[in-house]
């Protein structure tokens, strides 16, 4: 995605780790019809791996030679690692990043959640919540059939609209609403509903907080924004790529984030 902050984050990490002379992280916009062809050509060009964003996460899993149990269960991958023998290993770092970030605000075991969206990011969110012991997960999507399919895969349920799950402890936006100028909060969820949740997550990130994050903060509810999640999943990916611990503070500083409380 053109607005991606990943290059700044990962290149700062490479610099902090003393790898900047031999490693570089770059943005590669790829149309869906060229995804397979492009990815398969990258190892020969010297790439160690790639991070994958929408709309390529399910395609990334499909082309991989092997996949982690996590990525296979989710049905989507956002990280591909190139190894010997022209092998492509797939993983999903969105899920553990979400669990770790949310656990700083709420006890996940036994809680409830409402997921907005039914794509690859939503699949990772549902899996992460199930893995962390969240008991009741409701899913809403503009295309009900997609929500039904996702719910059936993970033993969740669907709702006709966000207002039907007002009492959910956690609200997670896995749609792209909020990414574009002019996107309105009310196309996602009524602003008055936000105070009924105990934590709100928005996978979307921009230079300024999204309408959902702004409204949630105004309601006094803890938030996890897309930039926080980007740092979390990026740290895991960095360790997969390089084999060394990620310099998380350098990654956070690259986008002006302080340490989480």
C-alpha positions, 0 to 999 in steps of 0.5 A: 500500500502506498501509505505504508509505514513499514519501510521507515519502521523496518529500515530503522530497525536494520540501522539499530541492529547494525544491518543497514549496510547489507539489508534494506526494506523497500515498498513493492506495490504489486497488482493482484494479477502479478502477485504470484509471478512477482513473489516467486522472482524475489529470491533470485533478486536477493530478497530474504522475505516479504510482508504482505498486506491486503488484498494479497494475504490469502494469495500469499498462503496459497503460493507458499511451500509450507506454512506455520500452523497459525497461518494455516488455521487462519487461512491467510499469511502476511509474512513470507520467508524465502529459504533454501531450495526455493522454498517459501514459508508462510506465517501470520504475524497479525494474530500474535501482534493483536493478542499482545496489544490487547492483553495490555488493556483487557483480560482476554480469557472469557471476554466477548468481541465484535469483529467488523469485516470478514477478510484476511485481517478479520480471519487473523483477528478471530483466530487470535481471539479464539486462541486467547480464550475469548468465548463469544465472537460476533462478526459483521460484514457488508456481505453477509455470506462472507461473515457466515463463512468466517463464523462457520470456520471458527465457531463464531456467530454473525450479526446483522449490524454492529448495534446488535453486539453493543455489549461486546467487550472488544470491538475490532475494525478489520475493514478499510473504513477510515483509510480514505479522506471522507470516511465517516465513523457512522458507516462503521458503528454508531459513536454512542455505542463505543462507550459500551466496549472495554477496548477498541481496535482499528487495524487501519492507520493513518498519519492522524488517528482514524475517526474510530480511534478519535471517537473511542478516545473521546469516550474514554475507552482504551484503544489499539490503533493500526500503527501499534499493530504494525509495530507488533507484527513488524517486530515478529517479522523482523526476527523471522527475516534476520534471526535476531531480536527486533529493536522495538524502541527504534521501530517505535521511534521511527514513527513517533510512538512512545513505549506502551504503558 
